[in-house]
Amino acid sequence: MMPYLKERYGNPNSLHSFGQEAMFGVDQARQEVAAFLNSLPEEIIFTSGATESNNLVIKGLLQEILRQNRSISGGCRCSDQAGSDEAKFSCSEKGSFTPHIITSSVEHKAVLRPCAQMEEQGVELSYLPVDKKGVVNVEELENSIKENTVLVSIMYVNSEVGSVQPIQRLGKIIKKINEQRLREWQKRGAKKKLPRPQRIHFHTDATQALNFYSCDVRKLRLDFLSFSGHKIYGPKGVGALYVRQGSRLSPLQSGGQQEKNLRSGTLNTPGIVGLGKAVSLLTPEKQEKNNQKIAKLRDYLVEGLTQKIPDIYLTTDRRNSTPAHAHVIFRGAEGESVLVSLDLEGIAVSTGSACASQDLHPSYVLEAMGVKAEEANSCIRFSLGKHTTKKEIDQVIKVLPGIVERIRQMNPIYKNK
């Protein structure tokens, strides 16, 4: 990144040699991200991170679909299809097409909040439940899809408990339904000159997945994929969005028409260069090596805490999670108190998603998994990485039992059980 902070400081969208020198770094980063995702370089849009990418997908797609449908003569896709079983699109009282979004109850708020904002504007919204391990049911998705479903957004890995969603299986279902819709239209609708059916777009926030798993967008059958640089040891404040060729989004901000007119604004060249480098280091061999190392340390941590601290519960399913997550409930010990006490020992943990660390309400993710509120308030999320050492884990195992015991002693309800 340093040369692009000092010597190669030109604006990459300028035509002069200084700008083109900077654009070389941007182009190289675009190719590096595309190679990892098995996409085309022109399908990569650089953003400030997954939050912006998620907003661009959800709001941009829905706004584009609504715009397209307003331009159709009569304003309603279903006006000529009344009574047909194959195309009963949802309509409002005004006769306009009402799109339907499906997401899960455990998504990051960077997905849940823009979805809720679109619902306030009249879009239909469904939330898939999860099981006790935090995983959506594939059949539930299939049963939730309607004729007016246009977007399914399911995160690859949950940021709190680390559960891995069956993205590839979900992608197969969406592809199958899209193909069925198209066949039905070719048989009946095309002859009647009806509009082509809206395809279901599939989006995943893969921010927590890139370090550990393949994110091949072709195999996963994705239309959109979001991620942030800082989760893969890259710079903060930069990320990317994969946009499948042919997918159309309305831009959220207008200006200089950068990034194929989807993300106006002068490019964060050093950040983009750093992001590209970080992605280029995510080779399958390095992923496998790091996964094995981190999983071994995570298991060592969990087993050590389980042996030394009574009445704890691991909410992370180690058989279906990233090796980096260990989400533990210490019954009777308030999570914020444990966090502060560990921080005084030089140990950094979280009580949930880092982005919601100021929210003192019980985790909605744990609530969706069926965890009681009082237990949800006693949770700690340990996040391990490729630089974590056994010595650091030993320190946690050494100091945490005393911390939990002290906090439990101050809890009269737990103490008198």
C-alpha positions as CSV (number, residue, x, y, z in Angstrom):
1,M,0.0,0.0,0.0
2,M,2.8,2.4,0.8
3,P,3.7,3.4,-2.8
4,Y,0.1,4.4,-3.3
5,L,0.2,6.6,-0.2
6,K,3.4,8.4,-1.3
7,E,4.8,8.1,-4.9
8,R,1.7,6.9,-6.9
9,Y,-0.7,9.4,-5.5
10,G,-2.7,10.2,-8.7
11,N,-6.4,9.9,-9.0
12,P,-7.0,6.6,-10.7
13,N,-9.8,8.0,-12.8
14,S,-7.6,10.7,-14.3
15,L,-6.3,10.2,-17.9
16,H,-2.8,11.6,-17.2
17,S,0.1,9.2,-16.4
18,F,0.0,9.8,-12.7
19,G,-3.7,8.7,-12.6
20,Q,-3.0,5.7,-14.9
21,E,-0.2,4.6,-12.6
22,A,-2.7,4.5,-9.7
23,M,-5.3,2.8,-11.8
24,F,-2.8,0.0,-12.5
25,G,-2.9,-0.9,-8.8
26,V,-6.7,-0.8,-8.8
27,D,-6.9,-3.1,-11.8
28,Q,-4.4,-5.5,-10.3
29,A,-6.5,-5.7,-7.1
30,R,-9.7,-6.2,-9.2
31,Q,-8.0,-9.2,-10.9
32,E,-6.8,-10.6,-7.6
33,V,-10.3,-10.5,-6.1
34,A,-11.9,-11.9,-9.2
35,A,-9.4,-14.8,-9.3
36,F,-10.3,-15.8,-5.7
37,L,-14.1,-15.6,-6.4
38,N,-13.8,-17.2,-9.8
39,S,-15.5,-14.3,-11.4
40,L,-14.7,-11.8,-14.1
41,P,-12.7,-8.7,-13.1
42,E,-15.5,-6.5,-14.4
43,E,-17.9,-8.2,-12.0
44,I,-16.0,-6.7,-9.0
45,I,-17.1,-3.4,-7.5
46,F,-15.0,-1.8,-4.8
47,T,-16.8,-0.3,-1.8
48,S,-16.1,0.9,1.8
49,G,-16.9,-2.6,3.1
50,A,-19.6,-5.2,3.5
51,T,-22.2,-2.8,5.0
52,E,-22.1,-0.6,1.9
53,S,-22.1,-3.6,-0.4
54,N,-25.1,-5.2,1.4
55,N,-27.0,-1.9,1.1
56,L,-26.1,-1.5,-2.5
57,V,-27.5,-5.0,-3.3
58,I,-30.7,-4.8,-1.3
59,K,-31.7,-1.3,-2.0
60,G,-30.1,-1.0,-5.4
61,L,-31.7,-4.2,-6.7
62,L,-35.2,-3.5,-5.3
63,Q,-35.2,0.1,-6.6
64,E,-34.1,-1.1,-10.0
65,I,-36.9,-3.8,-10.1
66,L,-39.5,-1.3,-9.0
67,R,-38.2,1.2,-11.6
68,Q,-38.4,-1.4,-14.3
69,N,-41.9,-2.4,-13.4
70,R,-43.1,1.2,-13.3
71,S,-42.0,1.5,-16.9
72,I,-44.1,-1.5,-18.0
73,S,-47.2,-0.4,-19.8
74,G,-50.1,-0.4,-17.4
75,G,-47.7,-0.5,-14.4
76,C,-48.5,-4.1,-13.5
77,R,-46.7,-7.3,-14.5
78,C,-49.7,-9.4,-13.6
79,S,-52.6,-7.5,-15.2
80,D,-52.7,-9.9,-18.2
81,Q,-52.1,-13.0,-16.1
82,A,-55.1,-13.0,-13.7
83,G,-56.0,-16.5,-12.7
84,S,-52.9,-18.2,-14.2
85,D,-51.3,-20.7,-11.8
86,E,-47.8,-20.1,-13.1
87,A,-47.6,-16.4,-12.6
88,K,-49.7,-15.0,-9.7
89,F,-47.5,-12.0,-8.9
90,S,-48.3,-10.0,-5.8
91,C,-49.9,-6.6,-6.5
92,S,-50.7,-3.6,-4.4
93,E,-54.0,-1.8,-4.5
94,K,-52.6,0.5,-7.1
95,G,-51.8,-2.5,-9.3
96,S,-48.0,-2.3,-9.1
97,F,-45.7,-5.3,-8.6
98,T,-44.7,-5.9,-5.0
99,P,-41.3,-7.6,-4.8
100,H,-40.6,-10.2,-2.0
101,I,-37.3,-10.6,-0.1
102,I,-36.3,-13.6,1.9
103,T,-33.6,-13.4,4.5
104,S,-32.8,-15.1,7.8
105,S,-33.5,-14.2,11.4
106,V,-29.7,-14.2,12.2
107,E,-28.3,-11.9,9.6
108,H,-25.9,-9.1,10.4
109,K,-27.7,-5.8,10.9
110,A,-26.1,-4.6,7.7
111,V,-28.6,-6.9,5.9
112,L,-31.5,-6.8,8.4
113,R,-31.8,-3.0,8.5
114,P,-31.8,-2.3,4.8
115,C,-34.3,-5.1,4.3
116,A,-36.5,-3.5,7.0
117,Q,-36.2,-0.1,5.2
118,M,-37.4,-1.7,2.0
119,E,-40.3,-3.3,3.8
120,E,-41.3,0.2,5.1
121,Q,-41.4,1.2,1.4
122,G,-43.9,-1.6,0.6
123,V,-41.6,-4.5,-0.2
124,E,-42.7,-7.9,1.2
125,L,-40.2,-9.4,3.6
126,S,-39.9,-12.9,5.1
127,Y,-37.5,-14.2,7.7
128,L,-36.3,-17.8,7.7
129,P,-36.0,-19.3,11.2
130,V,-32.9,-21.2,12.3
131,D,-32.4,-24.3,14.4
132,K,-30.6,-24.5,17.7
133,K,-27.3,-24.5,15.9
134,G,-28.1,-21.3,14.0
135,V,-28.6,-22.9,10.6
136,V,-31.5,-22.2,8.2
137,N,-33.5,-25.1,6.9
138,V,-33.2,-25.7,3.1
139,E,-36.8,-26.9,2.8
140,E,-38.0,-23.8,4.7
141,L,-36.4,-21.6,2.0
142,E,-38.0,-23.6,-0.8
143,N,-41.4,-23.3,0.9
144,S,-41.0,-19.6,1.4
145,I,-40.3,-18.7,-2.2
146,K,-43.3,-17.0,-3.9
147,E,-43.9,-15.9,-7.5
148,N,-42.9,-12.4,-6.5
149,T,-39.7,-13.4,-4.7
150,V,-36.8,-11.5,-6.3
151,L,-34.0,-11.7,-3.7
152,V,-32.7,-14.2,-1.2
153,S,-30.0,-12.9,1.1
154,I,-28.4,-15.4,3.5
155,M,-25.1,-14.9,5.2
156,Y,-22.4,-17.5,4.6
157,V,-21.1,-17.6,8.2
158,N,-22.8,-16.1,11.2
159,S,-20.6,-13.5,12.9
160,E,-21.6,-14.4,16.5
161,V,-21.6,-18.1,16.8
162,G,-19.8,-19.0,13.5
163,S,-22.5,-21.4,12.1
164,V,-22.0,-22.1,8.4
165,Q,-25.1,-21.8,6.2
166,P,-25.7,-24.3,3.3
167,I,-25.1,-21.7,0.7
168,Q,-24.4,-24.2,-2.2
169,R,-27.6,-26.1,-1.5
170,L,-29.6,-22.9,-1.3
171,G,-28.1,-21.8,-4.6
172,K,-29.1,-25.1,-6.3
173,I,-32.7,-24.6,-5.2
174,I,-32.9,-21.0,-6.4
175,K,-31.4,-22.0,-9.7
176,K,-33.9,-24.8,-10.1
177,I,-36.9,-22.5,-9.4
178,N,-35.5,-19.9,-11.8
179,E,-35.3,-22.5,-14.5
180,Q,-38.8,-23.6,-13.8
181,R,-40.1,-20.1,-14.1
182,L,-38.4,-19.5,-17.4
183,R,-39.7,-22.8,-18.9
184,E,-43.2,-21.9,-17.9
185,W,-42.9,-18.5,-19.4
186,Q,-41.5,-20.0,-22.6
187,K,-44.4,-22.4,-22.9
188,R,-47.2,-19.9,-22.2
189,G,-46.1,-16.4,-21.3
190,A,-43.9,-15.7,-24.3
191,K,-46.6,-16.6,-26.8
192,K,-48.9,-14.1,-25.0
193,K,-46.1,-11.5,-25.1
194,L,-46.1,-11.3,-21.3
195,P,-43.0,-9.9,-19.6
196,R,-40.3,-12.4,-18.7
197,P,-40.7,-13.6,-15.1
198,Q,-38.5,-11.9,-12.5
199,R,-35.6,-14.1,-11.6
200,I,-34.7,-14.8,-8.0
201,H,-31.3,-13.2,-7.2
202,F,-29.1,-14.8,-4.6
203,H,-26.9,-12.8,-2.3
204,T,-24.6,-13.8,0.5
205,D,-22.5,-11.7,3.0
206,A,-19.3,-13.7,3.0
207,T,-17.3,-11.4,5.3
208,Q,-16.8,-14.1,7.9
209,A,-16.2,-16.9,5.4
210,L,-13.3,-15.7,3.1
211,N,-10.6,-16.7,5.5
212,F,-11.7,-20.3,5.8
213,Y,-13.8,-21.4,2.8
214,S,-13.9,-21.4,-1.0
215,C,-16.1,-18.5,-2.2
216,D,-16.3,-19.6,-5.8
217,V,-19.4,-17.7,-6.9
218,R,-20.0,-20.1,-9.9
219,K,-20.1,-23.2,-7.7
220,L,-22.2,-21.4,-5.1
221,R,-24.5,-20.0,-7.8
222,L,-24.5,-16.5,-6.5
223,D,-25.6,-13.3,-8.1
224,F,-24.0,-11.1,-5.4
225,L,-21.3,-11.6,-2.7
226,S,-20.2,-9.0,-0.2
227,F,-17.1,-8.9,2.0
228,S,-14.8,-6.5,4.0
229,G,-11.1,-6.2,4.0
230,H,-10.4,-6.1,7.7
231,K,-11.7,-9.7,8.3
232,I,-8.9,-11.1,6.0
233,Y,-6.1,-9.1,7.6
234,G,-6.5,-6.3,5.1
235,P,-7.1,-2.6,5.6
236,K,-10.2,-1.3,7.3
237,G,-12.8,0.8,5.5
238,V,-12.6,-1.1,2.2
239,G,-14.4,-4.0,0.7
240,A,-15.9,-5.4,-2.4
241,L,-19.1,-6.6,-4.0
242,Y,-19.4,-9.2,-6.7
243,V,-22.2,-8.4,-9.1
244,R,-23.0,-11.2,-11.6
245,Q,-22.8,-10.0,-15.2
246,G,-26.2,-9.0,-16.4
247,S,-27.5,-8.1,-12.9
248,R,-28.8,-4.6,-12.7
249,L,-28.6,-2.3,-9.6
250,S,-29.6,1.3,-9.1
251,P,-26.7,3.3,-7.6
252,L,-27.2,4.6,-4.1
253,Q,-25.0,7.6,-4.6
254,S,-24.6,9.8,-7.6
255,G,-21.5,11.6,-8.8
256,G,-18.6,10.8,-11.0
257,Q,-19.9,7.5,-12.2
258,Q,-17.0,5.5,-10.9
259,E,-17.2,1.7,-10.6
260,K,-19.5,1.2,-13.6
261,N,-21.7,4.0,-12.3
262,L,-22.6,1.8,-9.2
263,R,-20.4,3.5,-6.7
264,S,-19.5,7.1,-7.4
265,G,-16.6,8.7,-5.6
266,T,-12.9,8.8,-5.9
267,L,-11.5,5.4,-5.3
268,N,-9.6,4.5,-2.1
269,T,-6.6,3.4,-4.1
270,P,-4.3,2.4,-1.2
271,G,-7.1,0.5,0.5
272,I,-8.1,-1.3,-2.7
273,V,-4.4,-2.3,-3.3
274,G,-4.2,-3.6,0.2
275,L,-7.4,-5.5,-0.2
276,G,-6.2,-7.1,-3.4
277,K,-3.0,-8.2,-1.7
278,A,-4.9,-9.7,1.3
279,V,-7.1,-11.7,-1.0
280,S,-4.2,-12.9,-3.0
281,L,-2.8,-14.5,0.1
282,L,-6.0,-16.6,0.6
283,T,-4.7,-19.7,-1.3
284,P,-6.5,-23.0,-0.6
285,E,-3.2,-24.4,0.8
286,K,-2.8,-21.5,3.3
287,Q,-6.5,-21.7,4.2
288,E,-6.3,-25.4,5.0
289,K,-3.1,-24.9,7.1
290,N,-4.5,-22.0,9.1
291,N,-7.9,-23.8,9.5
292,Q,-6.1,-26.8,11.1
293,K,-4.0,-24.7,13.4
294,I,-6.9,-22.4,14.5
295,A,-9.3,-25.4,15.0
296,K,-6.7,-27.1,17.2
297,L,-6.4,-24.0,19.4
298,R,-10.1,-23.4,19.5
299,D,-10.7,-27.0,20.7
300,Y,-7.9,-26.6,23.3
301,L,-9.6,-23.4,24.6
302,V,-13.1,-25.0,24.8
303,E,-11.8,-28.1,26.5
304,G,-9.7,-26.2,29.0
305,L,-12.6,-23.9,30.0
306,T,-15.0,-26.8,30.2
307,Q,-12.7,-28.7,32.6
308,K,-12.0,-25.7,34.8
309,I,-15.4,-23.8,34.8
310,P,-18.6,-25.5,35.8
311,D,-22.0,-24.8,34.3
312,I,-21.0,-23.4,30.9
313,Y,-22.5,-24.1,27.5
314,L,-20.9,-23.9,24.0
315,T,-23.4,-22.4,21.5
316,T,-21.0,-22.8,18.6
317,D,-21.4,-26.1,16.8
318,R,-17.8,-27.2,16.2
319,R,-18.8,-29.6,13.5
320,N,-20.4,-26.8,11.4
321,S,-18.6,-23.6,12.1
322,T,-15.5,-21.7,11.3
323,P,-12.5,-22.8,13.4
324,A,-12.2,-19.2,14.7
325,H,-15.4,-19.1,16.7
326,A,-16.0,-20.2,20.3
327,H,-19.2,-18.7,21.6
328,V,-19.7,-19.7,25.3
329,I,-22.4,-19.1,27.8
330,F,-21.2,-18.8,31.4
331,R,-24.4,-19.2,33.4
332,G,-24.8,-16.7,36.2
333,A,-21.9,-14.5,35.0
334,E,-23.0,-11.4,33.2
335,G,-21.2,-11.2,29.9
336,E,-20.3,-7.5,30.0
337,S,-18.6,-8.0,33.4
338,V,-16.6,-10.9,32.1
339,L,-15.6,-8.8,29.1
340,V,-14.3,-5.9,31.2
341,S,-12.5,-8.2,33.6
342,L,-10.7,-10.0,30.7
343,D,-9.9,-6.6,29.1
344,L,-8.1,-5.6,32.4
345,E,-6.0,-8.8,31.9
346,G,-5.1,-7.7,28.3
347,I,-7.5,-10.2,26.8
348,A,-10.0,-8.9,24.1
349,V,-13.3,-10.7,23.7
350,S,-16.8,-9.8,22.6
351,T,-20.3,-10.4,23.9
352,G,-21.7,-10.7,20.3
353,S,-21.1,-9.1,16.9
354,A,-18.4,-6.4,17.2
355,C,-20.7,-4.1,15.3
356,A,-23.4,-4.4,18.0
357,S,-21.0,-4.3,21.0
358,Q,-22.7,-1.1,22.3
359,D,-26.1,-2.8,22.3
360,L,-26.9,-4.1,25.8
361,H,-30.0,-6.0,24.8
362,P,-29.8,-9.8,24.5
363,S,-28.5,-11.0,21.2
364,Y,-31.2,-11.5,18.6
365,V,-29.1,-14.3,17.1
366,L,-29.2,-16.3,20.3
367,E,-32.9,-15.5,20.7
368,A,-33.5,-16.9,17.2
369,M,-31.6,-20.1,18.3
370,G,-33.9,-20.5,21.3
371,V,-31.4,-19.3,23.9
372,K,-33.2,-17.8,27.0
373,A,-32.6,-14.1,27.6
374,E,-30.8,-14.5,30.9
375,E,-28.4,-17.0,29.3
376,A,-27.9,-14.8,26.3
377,N,-26.7,-12.0,28.6
378,S,-24.0,-14.4,30.0
379,C,-22.3,-15.1,26.7
380,I,-18.8,-14.4,25.5
381,R,-17.5,-14.7,21.9
382,F,-13.8,-15.8,21.6
383,S,-12.4,-15.0,18.1
384,L,-9.2,-16.8,17.1
385,G,-7.0,-16.1,14.2
386,K,-3.9,-17.3,12.4
387,H,-1.7,-15.2,14.8
388,T,-3.3,-16.6,18.0
389,T,-0.8,-18.6,20.1
390,K,-1.2,-21.5,22.6
391,K,0.5,-19.2,25.2
392,E,-2.4,-16.7,24.8
393,I,-5.0,-19.5,25.2
394,D,-3.2,-20.8,28.3
395,Q,-3.5,-17.3,29.8
396,V,-7.3,-17.2,29.1
397,I,-7.7,-20.6,30.7
398,K,-5.6,-19.5,33.7
399,V,-7.4,-16.2,34.5
400,L,-11.0,-16.8,33.4
401,P,-12.1,-19.4,36.0
402,G,-11.4,-16.9,38.8
403,I,-13.2,-14.1,37.0
404,V,-16.3,-16.2,36.4
405,E,-16.4,-17.4,40.0
406,R,-16.0,-13.8,41.4
407,I,-18.9,-12.5,39.2
408,R,-21.1,-15.5,40.1
409,Q,-20.5,-14.7,43.8
410,M,-22.0,-11.3,43.2
411,N,-25.1,-12.8,41.6
412,P,-27.6,-13.6,44.4
413,I,-29.9,-15.5,42.1
414,Y,-27.2,-17.8,40.9
415,K,-25.4,-18.0,44.2
416,N,-28.6,-19.2,46.0
417,K,-29.5,-21.9,43.4
